């Protein structure tokens, strides 16, 4: 579970495995490279493919996101991606 303060942004990054996420509270703005921006409100869900470069940002009231992902033990999962 991730708690995002109001308007908090997780910088441009990618994950080595797929992610499945549920917005439990607030709203999340999801920008995946090469796709249109998406707004996910409380009760909504989204998926991010492995190695997809993306940015997540909370709305003005913040957000709570429950996420599951597939990772390989002993290998890093998240990697930041420079602009």
C-alpha positions in Angstrom: 0.0 0.0 0.0 1.3 3.4 -0.9 0.1 6.7 0.6 0.6 9.7 -1.6 0.4 13.2 -0.1 -1.6 15.8 -2.0 -0.1 16.4 -5.5 2.9 14.1 -4.7 4.6 12.6 -7.8 6.7 9.5 -8.1 9.3 10.5 -10.7 9.8 8.9 -14.1 10.7 5.2 -13.5 10.0 1.7 -14.7 9.5 -1.7 -13.0 11.0 -4.9 -14.2 7.7 -6.8 -13.6 4.1 -6.0 -14.3 2.0 -4.0 -11.7 -1.7 -4.2 -10.9 -3.0 -1.3 -8.8 -6.2 -0.3 -7.1 -7.0 3.3 -6.1 -8.5 2.9 -2.6 -8.7 6.7 -1.9 -8.3 9.9 -3.9 -7.2 10.0 -7.5 -4.0 9.1 -9.4 -2.8 10.6 -12.6 -0.9 8.0 -14.6 1.4 8.9 -17.5 2.8 5.9 -19.4 5.3 6.8 -22.1 3.7 6.5 -25.5 0.1 6.4 -24.1 -2.5 9.0 -23.2 -2.6 10.3 -19.7 -5.2 8.5 -17.5 -7.0 9.7 -14.4 -7.9 6.9 -12.0 -10.4 7.8 -9.2 -11.1 5.9 -6.0 -12.5 2.5 -6.8 -10.7 2.3 -10.1 -7.8 0.1 -11.1 -4.9 0.1 -13.6 -2.2 -2.1 -14.9 1.3 -1.2 -15.9 3.3 -3.6 -18.1 6.8 -4.6 -17.2 9.5 -2.1 -18.3 6.9 0.6 -19.2 8.3 4.0 -18.3 5.8 5.9 -16.3 5.0 8.7 -13.8 2.3 8.5 -11.1 0.9 11.6 -9.4 -1.7 12.0 -6.7 -4.5 14.4 -7.1 -5.0 17.5 -4.8 -6.5 15.4 -1.9 -3.7 12.8 -2.1 -4.3 9.1 -2.7 -4.0 5.6 -1.3 -3.0 2.9 -3.8 -2.8 -0.9 -3.2 -0.4 -2.5 -5.6 0.7 -6.0 -6.5 3.6 -6.9 -8.8 5.7 -9.7 -10.0 9.4 -9.5 -9.2 12.4 -11.7 -9.4 14.0 -12.4 -5.9 17.4 -10.8 -5.6 16.9 -8.4 -8.5 16.0 -4.7 -8.2 12.3 -4.0 -9.1 12.2 -0.3 -9.7 14.6 1.7 -11.7 14.6 5.5 -12.2 14.7 6.7 -15.8 16.3 10.1 -16.5 14.4 12.6 -18.6 
